[in-house]
Amino acid sequence: MAVFSYIVGGILVWSLIGWGLDSLWGTRWLVLAGALLGAAGGFYLAQMHGFFKHRAESSGPEPGKPHKPSK
């Protein structure tokens, strides 16, 4: 859910910034550029916060396998 909020929040914020700049400068493409920038930023923030770590890197034994203590 956190990853979703980062991505959607980034898209919304940067799309609104692009829309505002589009209305000021009379362009039509900055809202799309803002949406893409927001999505990329959301993915980047989610990765930096560790939401995309592989399950094998998590602590503890795998389900169904006994824990082997280290020697």
Beta strands, then each sheet from edge to edge (+ up, - down):
end
